[in-house]
């Protein structure tokens, strides 16, 4: 019965993707849903892109290992980042238009082909790396219920590819809405059961009374919260969803409501992880949530919750694929190879997007068979792109005095620190030369100092 529920859920997702594919007639439909999303769909897709393997599986694993509040750190970063984006960035970016964050960079500081190339080269590994983590998590989830890990990775990857390539942003958004609805039923359900189990065992107060930052974990808190608290405003996945909203007001409130949903779900999964450690002390940390589901619920409800957990990885995966499609079709195919053409005028733009998605699947499956780790892999993959691009993009949005020279200097400085931190995080001779937990914070600080200093020292000639 458990497997039957999951199969019905996956068939529903595929059917929706096929039906919605008729809406993606142009490249702009494929990438930003024709800029027609209402508040409910905007909220759903912004929340869904963040509620992935990091919040569900990574959060429960961290909650099992370190306690409920450390288990929420990543979700606080993602949810708080959406709220900050809603308050300060989403409406301005929606008004400015475009398809990807580098479109805003071009409007603000002037279009430069080498910046597009750098953004494309640094961002694609980041997006692909995070996508790999999502399908790895799906494989772990299915394997905990008796399905071979490799079969699970391939199965989920194929389903995501089908509805993403057929429906584009429209297909992803409609599926996001369905999957988020399942998440908002299934995850709170197992959370309530976990709280009841903890209360009956006399451990609920113990779990909730832990310090927010346990002794010796400050740098880890920075590592899990800061990158996303600041970067979501100008990330590809969020930016493209701001552009998909029907208005600036819709983008603003969709981000704020979406952020609140992310923080709520992160609390739920962290509590389940912490409860799993106490109730089933011999179970591995990464299996805490699936084990709580299988041990606590009858097959029908377990199937519902399993579908919700799978939905979390699938929603983030499909959102990442659309971001990859946007980077290939807009940044590279359009603005590097055909900079004078409009995106919708390029007859192969949708084909490029779809080929990028399909190619990503082959790479991701190959790596997922060998890779290990969830949260660390996701965050470290962001270092080169976010270290270089966050300060110029966000600074240009919030500070009118910013200049192109300041932005370019900040890009170079942040890129240098981000790349060094990334290399230091990889196994090899440079591993450990810097505190990788603080790597992105160092990149932001250096980039911000250069950004402000050079902008103040140069005459502002572009429009702010």
N, C-alpha and C positions, 0 to 999 in steps of 0.2 A: 504493500500500500504506500509506503514511504516513497519508493522509486516511482510508483505510478503518479503520485502527486507532482513530483519533480518533472516527470516527462510531460504531463499535461501543461505545466507552467512553461516549459521550454517550447512546446508546440505553439502555445498562445503567443509567445514572444515572436516566433518566426512568422506566424500568420499576420500579426500586426505590421511587422516590417515589410512584408510583401504588399499588403493593402496600402500602406502609406507611401510606398515608392512612387505612386502616381503624382505626388505633390512636388517631387524634385525634378522639375523640367529644365532648370537653369543652374549654373554654377552657384549663383547667389542663393537659390533654394537649397542646394545641397549643403552649403557651408553655414548659412545663417537663417535657414527656414523662411526666406522671404521677408524677414524682419516683422513677423506677424504673431509672435507668441504672446498670449495673455498672461496675467499675473500668476495664475495657478500653474501653467506650464513652465513659466520662467522660474518660479520658485522650485518646482519639482526638479528641473534639469540642473539648476545650480546646486541644489542640495545633493542630488544623485551623483554628480561628478566627484564630490568630496567624500561621500559615504562609500568608500571602496574597501579594498583589502586593508588599508592602513587603519581606518576607523573600526572596522568590524573584526578582522582577524588580528591585525597588529595591536589594536587597542585591548582586545581580550587577552592576548598573549602578554602584553606589558602589565595589564591588571593582575594577571595570575602571578607574574614574576615579582612585581614591585608594589602592588596595591592599587586601589581604585583610582586615586587621583593621578598617579603617573600614567595609568591606562587611559586617562582622558586628555593627556597633554597634546597628543597629535590632533585629536578632535577639536580641542580648544583653539589650536593654531588654525586649523582649516575653517571651523565655524566662525571664530573671531575674525579671521581674514575676510570672510564673506561679509560680515557685518561692517567692518572698516571700509571695505570696497563699496558697500551700499551707501554709507554715510559720506564718503569723500570722493569716490571715483566713478562709480557705475553710470550715473546720469550724465556726467561730463563726457565720458568715453562714448556712450550711446549717441549723444548729440554730435560728437566729432565724426562718427561714422567709421567706415572701413570694415575690414574682414578679420585682420590679425593685428596684434599689438604693434608690429613694425609699421603699419599704416599710420598709426598715431605718431610714431617717431618721425616718419617722413613729413607729416604735416607740421609738426612742432619745430623740427630742426632742419628740415630739408632732406630730400631723398638722396641716399647714397647707396650705390650698389654693393660696396664691400660690407656695409653694415647688414644688409639683407643676407649676404652670403654667410657672414659670421653667425647671425641669428639662426639661420637655417642649419648650419653645421653644428652649432652648439646645442640647439634645442631638440633636434631629431633624436640624438642618443638619449637625452633626458626623457622625452615622451615615450620612446620605445622601451627604455629601461623600466619606467613605471608601468607600462602596459604588460611587460613580462611578469612583473610582480603580481599584477591582478590575476592573470591566468594561472600563475603558480598557486595563488591562494585558492582559486577554484579547484585546481587539482588536489590540493590538500583536503579541502572540504569533502569532495567526493570520495577520496581515498579513505577518509575516516568512517565512511558508510559502506566500505567494501568494494568500491569501484577503483580499478587500477588508476594510479596517478597519471600516467602518460595518456591513457584513454580519456580521462577527465579533461586534461589540458587541451587535447585535440578537439574533443567534442564541444567544449565551451567556446574555444577559439573559432571553430567553424560557424557556430550559431551567431556569434557576435559579428563575424565578417559578413555573413549573409544579410542580416538586417541593416548593418551599417552601410554596406556598398549599395544596397537597393534603395534605401530610404533617405540616406544622408542625414542631415540635422533633423529633418522632420521625423524620420523613422526613429532616430535616437531619442528625441524628446518625448514622443508618444510612449515609447517603451520605458523611458525613465519614469514617466508618470505612473505607469502600471507597476513597475518594480518598486518605486518608492512607497506606493500604497501597500504592497506586500511587506516591505521592510517595517513600516509603521504599525503593522499588525503583529508580525512575527517576533521582532526583536523585543518590544515591550512585554510580550507574552512570556518569553523565557526569562526576562528580567524580573517580572513579578514572582514567578515560581522560584527563582534564585533567592530573592529577598525573603520569601516565606521559609525556604529551607534554612537560610542563615539565621532568621529570627528564631525558628524552632530549636536550632542548635545553640542559640545564645551568642552568636558571633556577629550579628548585624551592626551593633554599636561599635564593635572593634574595627570592622571594615570601614565604616564611615568616619571614624575618629582619627584615622591616620593623617599625618602631616601632609600638606599639599606637595611639598618638596622634601622627601626624606633625606637624611644626612648623607652627604657625599654625592648627591644626584643633581646638583645645580646645573652643571654643564650639559647633562643629558636633557634636562628640562628646556634649556635654551635650544638645544639641537632639535627637539621635537616640536617646539612651539613657534619659535621665531621665523624659520624659513617661510612658513605658510601664512603666518599672521600678517606679514608684510607683502608677500609676493603674489597672493591670489588676485589682487586688484589688477595686475598687468600680466597674469598668466594667460597662455593661449586658450585653455579650456574655458575659463571664466569670461575672457574678453569676447570670444565668439558667441557666448550666450547673452552677454549684454547687447551685442549687435543683433541678436535674434529677437529680442524683446520688441514689442510694438511701439514703445515710447521710452523716453528717459526715466519717467516716473515708474514705469513697470520694471525697468532694469534695477532701479534703486531699491524698491521694496521687495522685489524678488530676491535680491542678494541678502537683505536683512532677514527676511523670513527664512530663507534657505539656511543662513548661518545658524539661526536658533534651532532649526531641525537637526543640523549636524551635531551641535553641542549636546542636544538631548539624546541622540542615538549613541554618541560617544560615552555618555554617562552610563547608558544601559549596558553596552558591551564591556566596558571596564568593570562594572559591578559583577557581571556574569563571570568574567575572568577571575576576579578576586574570590568570588564564591566557589568557583570550580577548584581553586587551589586548596580551599579549606575542606570542602565536602569530598573531593576526590584527590587527596594529596599525592598519589602515585602517578597521576596522569600528567603527560608532558604539557608544558605551558601553552604551546601552540594548538593543542587539542582540547583546551579547557572548554571553549564554547561548544564545539560540535559534540563533545562528550556530555555536557550538561543537557543538550537537546536530546540525544539518543537515550540518555538514562532517565530523563524526567518526563518525557511526553509520550503519549500513545502514537502509533505510526502516522495517523492522519495529521495530527498537529505537528509532529516532528517533520513531516514532509513539507508543511507550510513554512515552518521556521527555516528548514534547509533551503527552501526556495528563496526565502528572504535573504539568507546569507549569500547564496549564489547571485541573487539579484544585485547585491552590493558590489560584487566584483565585476559583474557584467555591465552595470551602468557606468562605472568609472572607465572600464575598458573601451566601451563604445565611444564615450566622450573623448578619450585620448586619441582614438583612431580618427575622429573628425578633426581634432587639432593637428594631427600628423598630415591629414589630407589638406588642411588649410595651409600648413607650412610649405608643403610641396607645391601645391597649385598656385597659391598667391605669392609667397615669398620667392620661390625659385622659378617656377614655370612662367609666371606672369611678370613679376617685378625685376627679376634678374635676366631672363631670356627674352621677354617681350614687354619692356617697361612702358611703352607708349600705348599699349592696348588696354581696353577695359576687360575685366575678368570674364564677363558674360559674352564678350565678343570672341574669345578664344575657344574654338570648337572642340579642342581636346582637353579643356580644363577639367571637366568631370571625369574623363578617362584617366587623367593624371592622378586625380584624387583617389579613384578606385584602385588603380595599380599600386599607389602608395599604401593603401590599407591592406591589400592582399600581400604585398611584399613584407609588410610588418608582421603579418601572421607567421610566415615561414621563418623569419628571423626569431621571433618571440618563442615559438614552439621549440626550436632547436636549443635556444639558451635555457628555456624553462626546464628542460630535461636534466640540466646540470647545475643550475644556479641554486643558491641557498639564501635565506634571510628575506625579510619583508620590509620593515620600516627603514632600516639603514640603507638598503639598496635604493628605495624610493627617494630618499632625501639627498644622498650623495650624488645621485645622477643629475640633480638640479644645479649643482655648484657652478659649472662653467657658464651656463646661460643666465641664471638668475643673478649670479655674482656680477655679471657684466651689465645686464639690461635693467635691473629693477630700479636703481637710483636714477638713471637718465629718464626712464619712462614715468615713474611716479613723481620724481622731482619736477619734471617738466609740466606735469599735470597740476601740481600744487603750488609751484613757485614761478611767477611771471618773469622774474629777473634772470632765470636760467638761460644760458646761451648755448649755441651749437658747439662751440669749442669746449665749453664746460662739460657738455653731455658726452662728447667724443673722448675727452680725456678721462672722464669717470668710467666710461665703457672699457677703455683699455686697462685702467688700474684695477677695476673690479674683475675683469677677465683674468688678469695675471694672478690675483689672489685666489680666485675661484678654481682655476686650472691647477695651481699648486696644491690646493687643499684636496681636490679630486684625486690627483696623482698620489698624494700622501695617504689617501684612504684605501688605495688598491694594494693587494699583496705584492711585495717587491722590495727593492733596495731603498725606496723612499718612504716606505710605510712607517708612520709614527713620528715624522720630523716636525709635525705640528699637531695641535689638538684638533682633530677633525670635527669633534662636536661643536667647536666654536668657529669652524672654517668659514661658513657663510656669513656669520656675524662680522668676522674680520673683513671679508670682502665688502660687505655693506658699508662698514665704517670707513675703510680706505676710499672706496668709491665716492661716498658722500663728502668726505673732506676735499677730495680733488674736484668734485662737481661744484661745490660752493666756492672754493678758492679760485678756480679758473673762471667761473662765471662772473665773479665779482671783479676779476682782473681784466676782463675783455669787454669790449663795447658790444652791447646787445643790438643786433641789426634785424633779427627775425621777429616775427609777430609772436607775442606771448599769450 
